[in-house]
Amino acid sequence: MALPNVSLDDDPISDQFSFLKGSEDVFRGGFEWGAAVKKVREHLSEAMNARHVAFLFGSGCSSHYADAKQVGIPTMQPLAREFTSTVADTGSKTLLTESDRKFLEESLGIDLKSAYSTNLECLMETLHSFRFAFGRSTHEQDRSISCDTEKLIRKLQRFLLERCIIGAFSAGDDTVVGFYEAYSLRLVG
């Protein structure tokens, strides 16, 4: 069954559809579904062949469970649970030690069992705020707190980096890469 030929002038609903390439409206002058799909694919294919193409994907796009096992990159909630609930040995560069927890609670008033246990971004923002405020203080004790806070920020950054680069995908599992390849091929196909 062929799709009806719809003109922008005839149908107010079709006014909602536009495809801009630069300042040019590719659909200007008429809109027919079959031709529109073909035209969009042509333009996307051309863009995909450009020298520098980047896609920004949202949180969770690289996460995937297969047989109840994470084969991609975990989302922030499980990472937050791991970071805030694990107690590491002294000297850990990626997990909180008992002295880190004591500092967070006693010096900064941070309860890791609160919202931070499910939101690492919130914890990172809070730590950056403390570092900023204490780092500008004229009191020596406050600058010391800023330095200790900086150490925790770096620990959290190392934790996130490690979890993002070490996983089933780094051991050869190409499940998530396959999703991205299929997505890219679908765009130009």
N, CA and C of each residue as an Amber inpcrd file, in Angstrom:
protein
   567
   0.8360000  -1.1770000   0.0000000   0.0000000   0.0000000   0.0000000
   0.8800000   1.2380000   0.0000000   0.6450000   2.1430000  -0.9060000
   1.4360000   3.3650000  -1.0240000   0.9330000   4.3910000  -0.0180000
   1.8430000   5.1550000   0.5360000   1.4680000   6.2250000   1.4470000
   0.9350000   7.4060000   0.6480000  -0.0480000   8.1130000   1.1830000
  -0.6200000   9.2310000   0.4340000   0.3990000  10.3530000   0.2810000
   0.2860000  11.0770000  -0.8250000   1.1370000  12.2340000  -1.0650000
   0.5490000  13.3980000  -0.2820000   1.3190000  13.9400000   0.6380000
   0.8280000  15.0190000   1.4890000   1.6220000  16.2720000   1.1930000
   0.9430000  17.3460000   0.9590000   1.5850000  18.6290000   0.7060000
   1.5780000  19.4410000   1.9940000   2.6310000  20.2080000   2.2300000
   2.6760000  21.0620000   3.4170000   1.5300000  22.0630000   3.4000000
   1.1160000  22.4870000   2.2050000   0.0450000  23.4710000   2.1010000
  -1.3160000  22.8690000   2.4270000  -1.5010000  21.5730000   2.1800000
  -2.8000000  20.9220000   2.3570000  -3.0420000  20.4440000   3.7750000
  -2.0110000  20.0650000   4.4900000  -2.1770000  19.3450000   5.7530000
  -1.4530000  20.0690000   6.8870000  -2.2000000  20.6440000   7.8520000
  -1.5490000  21.3520000   8.9530000  -0.6970000  20.4340000   9.8160000
  -1.0060000  19.1390000   9.8540000  -0.1980000  18.2100000  10.6530000
   1.2040000  18.0890000  10.0700000   1.3160000  18.1070000   8.7610000
   2.6320000  17.9520000   8.1520000   3.5180000  19.1610000   8.4030000
   2.9280000  20.2890000   8.8260000   3.7410000  21.4560000   9.1870000
   4.6310000  21.1490000  10.3840000   4.3180000  20.0930000  11.1290000
   5.1130000  19.7290000  12.2960000   6.4110000  19.0310000  11.9000000
   6.5070000  18.5810000  10.6680000   7.6820000  17.8590000  10.2250000
   8.6140000  18.7970000   9.4750000   9.8530000  18.7830000   9.8860000
  10.8680000  19.5230000   9.1460000  12.1890000  18.7940000   9.3300000
  13.0480000  19.0010000   8.3890000  14.3890000  18.4230000   8.4540000
  15.3220000  19.5150000   7.9840000  16.0460000  20.0820000   8.9260000
  16.9210000  21.2050000   8.6090000  18.3430000  20.7250000   8.3970000
  18.9250000  21.2020000   7.3350000  20.3470000  20.9640000   7.0560000
  20.9330000  22.3540000   6.8920000  21.6440000  22.7820000   7.9130000
  22.0550000  24.1800000   7.9460000  20.8010000  25.0100000   8.1270000
  20.5890000  25.9910000   7.2660000  19.3730000  26.8000000   7.3370000
  18.3260000  26.3420000   6.3250000  18.6390000  25.3060000   5.5590000
  17.7240000  24.8100000   4.5320000  16.7470000  23.7930000   5.1180000
  15.4600000  23.9850000   4.8370000  14.4480000  23.0010000   5.2050000
  14.3420000  22.0360000   4.0350000  14.8320000  20.8420000   4.2060000
  14.8910000  19.8460000   3.1470000  13.4950000  19.4950000   2.6320000
  12.4810000  19.6110000   3.4780000  11.1190000  19.2540000   3.0790000
  10.3360000  20.4210000   2.4930000  10.9470000  21.5690000   2.3760000
  10.2350000  22.7470000   1.8550000   9.6930000  22.4500000   0.4590000
   8.4770000  22.8010000   0.2630000   7.8780000  22.6390000  -1.0490000
   7.0430000  21.3880000  -1.1900000   7.0190000  20.5370000  -0.2060000
   6.2050000  19.3390000  -0.2970000   6.7120000  18.2650000   0.6340000
   5.7950000  17.4180000   1.0260000   6.1400000  16.3620000   1.9670000
   5.4060000  15.0950000   1.5730000   6.1700000  14.0930000   1.2220000
   5.6140000  12.7800000   0.8980000   6.4400000  11.7840000   1.6940000
   5.7700000  10.9420000   2.4950000   6.4600000  10.0740000   3.4510000
   7.5850000   9.2600000   2.8230000   7.3220000   8.5530000   1.7630000
   8.3460000   7.7010000   1.1540000   9.5610000   8.4950000   0.7140000
   9.3230000   9.6100000   0.0550000  10.4280000  10.4600000  -0.4010000
  11.1430000  11.0980000   0.7760000  10.3850000  11.4560000   1.8120000
  10.9810000  12.0880000   2.9870000  11.9370000  11.1330000   3.6960000
  11.5080000   9.8930000   3.8680000  12.3690000   8.8960000   4.5190000
  13.6460000   8.7130000   3.7170000  13.4890000   8.6050000   2.3920000
  14.6540000   8.4220000   1.5250000  15.5930000   9.6220000   1.6140000
  15.0350000  10.8050000   1.6190000  15.8480000  12.0240000   1.6650000
  16.5950000  12.1400000   2.9950000  15.9140000  11.8200000   4.0830000
  16.5630000  11.8750000   5.4030000  17.7040000  10.8680000   5.4600000
  17.4830000   9.6600000   4.9770000  18.5490000   8.6420000   4.9790000
  19.7410000   9.0830000   4.1370000  19.4860000   9.7000000   3.0040000
  20.5760000  10.1840000   2.1530000  21.4110000  11.2250000   2.8920000
  20.7260000  12.1620000   3.5300000  21.4460000  13.2080000   4.2510000
  22.1970000  12.6520000   5.4580000  21.5900000  11.7090000   6.1690000
  22.2840000  11.0850000   7.2980000  23.4890000  10.2770000   6.8250000
  23.3400000   9.5840000   5.7240000  24.4550000   8.8210000   5.1690000
  25.6010000   9.7500000   4.7980000  25.2550000  10.8650000   4.1890000
  26.2780000  11.8600000   3.8270000  26.9710000  12.3870000   5.0790000
  26.1870000  12.6730000   6.1260000  26.7630000  13.1760000   7.3740000
  27.6510000  12.1280000   8.0410000  27.2330000  10.8580000   7.9750000
  28.0180000   9.7930000   8.5910000  29.3680000   9.6090000   7.9030000
  29.4590000  10.0070000   6.6560000  30.7210000   9.9020000   5.9330000
  31.6020000  11.1270000   6.1200000  31.1340000  12.0910000   6.9030000
  31.9350000  13.2800000   7.1810000  33.1680000  12.8750000   7.9820000
  34.1690000  13.6850000   7.9140000  35.4430000  13.3810000   8.5640000
  35.3160000  13.3080000  10.0930000  34.5800000  14.2130000  10.6670000
  34.4440000  14.2520000  12.1250000  32.9710000  14.1680000  12.4930000
  32.5470000  13.0100000  12.9510000  31.1760000  12.7960000  13.3710000
  31.2040000  12.3350000  14.8180000  30.3270000  12.9090000  15.6280000
  30.2570000  12.4960000  17.0270000  28.7970000  12.3150000  17.4130000
  28.5420000  11.3160000  18.2410000  27.2160000  11.0890000  18.7800000
  27.3230000  11.1610000  20.2900000  26.3880000  11.8160000  20.9100000
  26.3320000  11.8730000  22.3620000  25.1640000  11.0110000  22.8090000
  25.4510000  10.0060000  23.5800000  24.4250000   9.1000000  24.0750000
  24.2230000   9.3630000  25.5540000  23.0240000   9.1510000  26.0240000
  22.7000000   9.3970000  27.4170000  23.1090000   8.2590000  28.3310000
  22.9270000   8.5050000  29.5970000  23.2690000   7.5340000  30.6240000
  22.5540000   6.2130000  30.3900000  23.2830000   5.1410000  30.5160000
  22.6980000   3.8140000  30.3990000  22.8150000   3.1880000  29.0200000
  23.2060000   3.9710000  28.0180000  23.2800000   3.4180000  26.6590000
  24.3490000   2.3370000  26.5290000  25.3680000   2.3890000  27.3360000
  26.4370000   1.3930000  27.2510000  26.2860000   0.3090000  28.2960000
  25.1780000   0.3120000  28.9980000  24.9150000  -0.7110000  30.0010000
  24.0680000  -1.8160000  29.3810000  24.4260000  -3.0450000  29.7010000
  23.6260000  -4.1650000  29.2020000  23.8980000  -5.3920000  30.0600000
  22.8160000  -6.0550000  30.4450000  22.9170000  -7.2940000  31.2000000
  22.6260000  -8.4640000  30.2730000  23.4680000  -9.4730000  30.3290000
  23.2590000 -10.7190000  29.5980000  23.4010000 -11.8470000  30.6100000
  22.3770000 -12.6680000  30.7280000  22.3730000 -13.7560000  31.7110000
  22.6580000 -13.2330000  33.1160000  21.9960000 -12.1360000  33.4780000
  22.1030000 -11.5070000  34.8050000  23.5140000 -11.0010000  35.1210000
  24.3340000 -10.7890000  34.0960000  25.6900000 -10.2840000  34.2940000
  25.8870000  -9.0210000  33.4620000  26.4580000  -7.9800000  34.0830000
  26.7280000  -6.7400000  33.3750000  27.8450000  -6.9670000  32.3540000
  27.5550000  -6.7060000  31.0920000  28.5770000  -6.8620000  30.0520000
  28.9660000  -5.5190000  29.4560000  28.3240000  -4.4620000  29.9160000
  28.6480000  -3.1150000  29.4570000  29.2250000  -2.3100000  30.6040000
  28.8780000  -1.0530000  30.6320000  29.3080000  -0.1570000  31.7050000
  28.1220000   0.0470000  32.6340000  28.2870000  -0.1980000  33.9220000
  27.1620000  -0.0380000  34.8500000  26.6500000   1.4080000  34.8670000
  25.3830000   1.5680000  35.1910000  24.8230000   2.9120000  35.3360000
  25.2270000   3.4790000  36.6930000  24.9000000   4.7250000  36.9190000
  25.3490000   5.4200000  38.1320000  24.7960000   4.8170000  39.4210000
  23.5800000   4.3070000  39.4100000  23.0150000   3.7980000  40.6610000
  23.7970000   2.6030000  41.2170000  24.0880000   1.5610000  40.4170000
  24.8910000   0.4760000  40.9890000  26.3120000   0.9170000  41.3280000
  26.8490000   1.8430000  40.5520000  28.1830000   2.3540000  40.8760000
  28.1530000   3.1090000  42.2020000  27.1100000   3.8940000  42.4190000
  26.9810000   4.6340000  43.6830000  26.8700000   3.6730000  44.8650000
  26.0580000   2.6360000  44.6900000  25.9200000   1.6470000  45.7740000
  27.2720000   1.0230000  46.1030000  28.0200000   0.6510000  45.0630000
  29.3210000   0.0270000  45.3030000  30.2770000   0.9890000  45.9910000
  30.3650000   2.2160000  45.4830000  31.3200000   3.1790000  46.0280000
  30.9860000   3.5630000  47.4640000  29.7210000   3.7470000  47.7670000
  29.3470000   4.2210000  49.1070000  29.2220000   3.1080000  50.1440000
  29.0630000   1.8590000  49.7090000  28.8680000   0.7880000  50.6890000
  30.1160000  -0.0490000  50.9340000  31.0550000  -0.0410000  50.0090000
  32.2620000  -0.8570000  50.1800000  33.2370000  -0.1360000  51.0960000
  33.8070000  -0.8720000  52.0440000  34.8450000  -0.3240000  52.9110000
  36.1490000  -0.9990000  52.5090000  37.0710000  -0.1980000  52.0230000
  38.3320000  -0.7250000  51.5100000  39.4210000  -0.6890000  52.5720000
  40.4720000  -1.4190000  52.2850000  41.6440000  -1.3910000  53.1500000
  42.3320000  -0.0320000  53.0250000  43.0760000   0.3300000  54.0480000
  43.8420000   1.5740000  54.0260000  44.7360000   1.6100000  52.7950000
  44.7840000   2.7400000  52.1410000  45.6310000   2.8880000  50.9690000
  44.9300000   2.6540000  49.6460000  43.6490000   2.2910000  49.6810000
  42.9200000   2.0710000  48.4340000  42.8600000   3.3620000  47.6310000
  43.0990000   3.2450000  46.3250000  43.0680000   4.4170000  45.4520000
  41.7170000   4.5980000  44.7730000  40.8130000   3.6240000  44.9220000
  39.5330000   3.7250000  44.2230000  38.3110000   3.5250000  45.1080000
  38.4750000   3.0590000  46.3240000  37.3280000   2.8400000  47.2060000
  37.5460000   3.5550000  48.5290000  36.4470000   3.8590000  49.1990000
  36.5200000   4.5740000  50.4690000  37.0190000   3.6740000  51.5900000
  37.9270000   4.2210000  52.3700000  38.4240000   3.5200000  53.5520000
  37.6140000   3.9830000  54.7590000  37.8510000   3.3670000  55.8850000
  37.1570000   3.7770000  57.1130000  37.5220000   5.2220000  57.4660000
  38.7770000   5.6150000  57.2750000  39.1620000   7.0050000  57.5890000
  38.5200000   7.9930000  56.6060000  38.3270000   7.5990000  55.3460000
  37.6170000   8.4550000  54.3860000  36.1820000   8.6830000  54.8570000
  35.5460000   7.6080000  55.3100000  34.1660000   7.7050000  55.7820000
  34.0580000   8.6020000  57.0080000  35.0260000   8.4670000  57.8910000
  35.0490000   9.2990000  59.0960000  35.2150000  10.7690000  58.7200000
  36.1110000  11.0580000  57.7860000  36.3110000  12.4350000  57.3170000
  35.0260000  12.9920000  56.7030000  34.3950000  12.2150000  55.8180000
  33.1620000  12.6660000  55.1700000  32.0860000  13.0100000  56.1980000
  31.9440000  12.1530000  57.1940000  30.8950000  12.3490000  58.1940000
  31.2390000  13.4680000  59.1770000  32.4490000  13.4350000  59.7220000
  32.7920000  14.3790000  60.7920000  33.2160000  15.7530000  60.2750000
  33.9470000  15.8090000  59.1840000  34.4340000  17.0980000  58.6930000
  33.4820000  17.7770000  57.7190000  32.7590000  16.9690000  56.9230000
  31.8820000  17.5490000  55.9000000  30.4020000  17.3330000  56.1850000
  30.0870000  16.4810000  57.1570000  28.6860000  16.2270000  57.4840000
  27.9550000  15.4270000  56.4180000  28.6810000  14.6130000  55.6860000
  28.0820000  13.8210000  54.6070000  27.7400000  12.4280000  55.1130000
  26.4590000  12.0890000  55.0010000  25.9660000  10.7620000  55.3550000
  25.8460000   9.9610000  54.0600000  26.7190000   8.9970000  53.8640000
  26.7280000   8.2160000  52.6250000  25.4950000   7.3430000  52.4600000
  24.7160000   7.1760000  53.5180000  23.5020000   6.3690000  53.4060000
  22.3270000   7.1900000  52.8800000  22.5330000   8.4730000  52.7000000
  21.4540000   9.3330000  52.1950000  21.3980000   9.2380000  50.6690000
  21.0350000  10.3060000  50.0300000  20.8780000  10.3310000  48.5620000
  22.1600000   9.9310000  47.8410000  23.2830000  10.0830000  48.4860000
  24.5560000   9.7550000  47.8390000  24.6980000   8.2720000  47.5310000
  23.9810000   7.4410000  48.2420000  24.1000000   5.9950000  48.0170000
  23.5030000   5.5690000  46.6800000  22.7610000   6.4520000  46.0250000
  22.1930000   6.1380000  44.7150000  22.5700000   7.1670000  43.6580000
  23.3700000   8.1660000  44.0350000  23.6670000   9.2280000  43.0840000
  25.0950000   9.7380000  43.2530000  26.0070000   9.1700000  42.4780000
  27.4120000   9.5950000  42.5610000  27.6170000  11.0100000  42.0380000
  26.8020000  11.4280000  41.0860000  26.9420000  12.7820000  40.5600000
  26.6710000  13.8050000  41.6480000  25.6890000  13.5290000  42.4800000
  25.3660000  14.4180000  43.5990000  26.5270000  14.4610000  44.5950000
  27.1190000  13.3160000  44.8770000  28.2760000  13.2730000  45.7670000
  29.4320000  14.0650000  45.1750000  29.6800000  13.8970000  43.8840000
  30.7760000  14.6200000  43.2370000  30.5360000  16.1360000  43.2880000
  29.3120000  16.5600000  43.0160000  28.9850000  17.9940000  43.0760000
  29.2140000  18.5420000  44.4810000  28.7930000  17.7810000  45.4780000
  28.9510000  18.2140000  46.8710000  30.4190000  18.3270000  47.2340000
  31.2070000  17.3420000  46.8570000  32.6410000  17.3870000  47.1520000
  33.3150000  18.5640000  46.4520000  32.9540000  18.8210000  45.2020000
  33.5220000  19.9710000  44.4830000  33.1450000  21.2850000  45.1740000
  31.9240000  21.3700000  45.6630000  31.4820000  22.5870000  46.3670000
  32.2850000  22.7920000  47.6370000  32.4770000  21.7260000  48.4060000
  33.2810000  21.8320000  49.6220000  34.7220000  22.2220000  49.2880000
  35.2880000  21.6010000  48.2830000  36.6690000  21.9320000  47.8990000
  36.7690000  23.4030000  47.5290000  35.8060000  23.8860000  46.7530000
  35.8000000  25.2810000  46.3380000  35.7100000  26.2110000  47.5460000
  34.7550000  25.9550000  48.4390000  34.5410000  26.8320000  49.5930000
  35.7180000  26.7980000  50.5680000  36.1360000  25.6080000  50.9660000
  37.2260000  25.4990000  51.9280000  38.5660000  25.9360000  51.3350000
  38.7380000  25.7570000  50.0380000  39.9880000  26.1460000  49.3910000
  40.2030000  27.6410000  49.3320000  39.1610000  28.4230000  49.5220000
  39.2740000  29.8760000  49.4780000  39.2790000  30.5090000  50.8740000
  39.2220000  29.6680000  51.8620000  39.2190000  30.1500000  53.2380000
  40.6090000  30.6330000  53.6350000  40.6470000  31.5760000  54.5640000
  41.9350000  32.0460000  55.0840000  42.4010000  31.2150000  56.2790000
  41.5620000  30.2920000  56.7460000  41.9290000  29.4420000  57.8770000
  42.6950000  28.2150000  57.3820000  43.8110000  27.9430000  58.0270000
  44.6500000  26.8060000  57.6430000  43.8950000  25.4810000  57.7260000
  43.0760000  25.2940000  58.7630000  42.3270000  24.0510000  58.9300000
  41.3740000  23.8400000  57.7460000  40.7660000  24.9160000  57.2550000
  39.8500000  24.8010000  56.1210000  40.5900000  24.4020000  54.8480000
  41.7850000  24.9420000  54.6530000  42.5780000  24.5690000  53.4590000
  42.9890000  23.1020000  53.5430000  43.2110000  22.6060000  54.7430000
  43.5180000  21.1900000  54.9410000  42.3050000  20.3300000  54.5650000
  41.1160000  20.7860000  54.9560000  39.8900000  20.0680000  54.5910000
  39.7300000  20.0690000  53.0720000  40.0610000  21.1880000  52.4390000
  39.9800000  21.2720000  50.9790000  40.9260000  20.2630000  50.3270000
  42.1110000  20.1220000  50.8710000  43.0970000  19.1720000  50.3380000
  42.6010000  17.7340000  50.5030000  42.0580000  17.4210000  51.6720000
  41.5230000  16.0730000  51.9080000  40.3150000  15.7990000  51.0140000
  39.5240000  16.8310000  50.7710000  38.3680000  16.6890000  49.8870000
  38.8390000  16.4230000  48.4560000  39.8920000  17.1050000  48.0500000
  40.4660000  16.8740000  46.7070000  40.9130000  15.4240000  46.5570000
  41.4770000  14.8470000  47.5920000  41.8940000  13.4390000  47.5390000
  40.6930000  12.5190000  47.3220000  39.5740000  12.8310000  47.9710000
  38.3710000  12.0200000  47.7880000  37.7850000  12.1930000  46.3830000
  37.8560000  13.3970000  45.8450000  37.3930000  13.6360000  44.4700000
  38.2090000  12.7860000  43.5050000  39.5080000  12.7810000  43.6890000
  40.3680000  11.9710000  42.8060000  40.0900000  10.4820000  42.9590000
  39.8130000  10.0620000  44.1700000  39.4970000   8.6530000  44.4140000
  38.2120000   8.2830000  43.6800000  37.2210000   9.1370000  43.7590000
  35.9510000   8.8860000  43.0730000  36.1460000   8.8940000  41.5580000
  36.9490000   9.8000000  41.0550000  37.2260000   9.8460000  39.6120000
  37.9380000   8.5740000  39.1490000  38.9200000   8.1170000  39.9220000
  39.6220000   6.8680000  39.5750000  38.6700000   5.6760000  39.6090000
  37.7910000   5.6570000  40.6020000  36.7950000   4.5940000  40.7020000
  35.9390000   4.5530000  39.4410000  35.4030000   5.6970000  39.0390000
  34.5480000   5.7590000  37.8440000  35.3140000   5.3640000  36.5870000
  36.5270000   5.8780000  36.4460000  37.3330000   5.5420000  35.2710000
  37.5960000   4.0420000  35.2140000  37.9660000   3.4750000  36.3390000
  38.2430000   2.0380000  36.3860000  37.0120000   1.2230000  36.0050000
  35.8550000   1.6070000  36.5310000  34.6350000   0.8520000  36.2320000
  34.2000000   1.0250000  34.7690000  34.5790000   2.1460000  34.1610000
  34.2020000   2.3790000  32.7640000  35.1300000   1.6890000  31.7730000
  36.3560000   1.3950000  32.1890000  37.2890000   0.7730000  31.2360000
  37.5420000  -0.6990000  31.5140000  37.0950000  -1.1800000  32.6710000
  37.2690000  -2.5940000  32.9870000  35.8930000  -3.2350000  33.0520000
  35.6590000  -4.1880000  32.2060000  34.3810000  -4.8790000  32.1900000
  34.4510000  -6.0100000  31.1900000  33.3270000  -6.6540000  30.9540000
  33.2910000  -7.7780000  30.0090000  33.7420000  -7.3340000  28.6270000
  33.4310000  -6.0860000  28.2660000  33.8270000  -5.5710000  26.9540000
  35.3440000  -5.4810000  26.8120000  36.0480000  -5.2300000  27.9240000
  37.5070000  -5.1450000  27.8480000  38.1410000  -6.5290000  27.7590000
  37.3400000  -7.5680000  28.0220000  37.8200000  -8.9510000  27.9140000
  37.3090000  -9.6140000  26.6340000  36.8140000  -8.7890000  25.7060000
  36.4220000  -9.3230000  24.4100000  34.9360000  -9.4530000  24.1430000
  34.0820000  -9.1880000  25.1350000  32.6420000  -9.2640000  24.8930000
  32.2420000  -8.0550000  24.0420000  31.7020000  -8.3190000  22.8600000
  31.3660000  -7.2220000  21.9490000  29.8630000  -6.9650000  21.8460000
  29.1060000  -7.3600000  22.8530000  27.6560000  -7.1790000  22.8390000
  27.2760000  -5.7130000  22.6710000  27.8280000  -4.8510000  23.5210000
  27.4730000  -3.4320000  23.4800000  28.0050000  -2.7830000  22.2050000
  29.2130000  -3.1410000  21.8010000  29.7600000  -2.6160000  20.5490000
  28.8500000  -3.0030000  19.3900000  28.3260000  -4.2030000  19.4280000
  27.3960000  -4.6600000  18.3980000  26.1470000  -3.7930000  18.3250000
  25.6590000  -3.3550000  19.4950000  24.4880000  -2.4580000  19.5050000
  24.8110000  -1.1450000  18.8000000  25.9890000  -0.5840000  19.0910000
  26.3800000   0.6770000  18.4620000  26.5830000   0.5030000  16.9560000
  27.1750000  -0.6100000  16.5610000  27.3530000  -0.8650000  15.1280000
  26.0020000  -0.9950000  14.4260000  25.0810000  -1.7190000  15.0410000
  23.7450000  -1.8810000  14.4540000  23.0460000  -0.5330000  14.3460000
  23.2040000   0.3030000  15.3650000  22.5930000   1.6410000  15.3580000
  23.1610000   2.4670000  14.2020000  24.4800000   2.4630000  14.0740000
  25.1230000   3.2330000  13.0060000  24.6850000   2.7600000  11.6390000
  24.6360000   1.4460000  11.4470000  24.2110000   0.8900000  10.1560000
  22.7530000   1.2050000   9.8860000  21.9400000   1.2060000  10.9190000
  20.5210000   1.5150000  10.7350000  20.3270000   2.9750000  10.3050000
  21.1760000   3.8590000  10.8180000  21.0820000   5.2640000  10.4430000
  21.3000000   5.4710000   8.9520000  22.2560000   4.7670000   8.4080000
  22.6030000   4.9920000   6.9980000  21.9690000   3.9740000   6.0690000
  21.3590000   2.9210000   6.6340000  20.8060000   1.8400000   5.8250000
  19.4980000   2.1730000   5.2650000
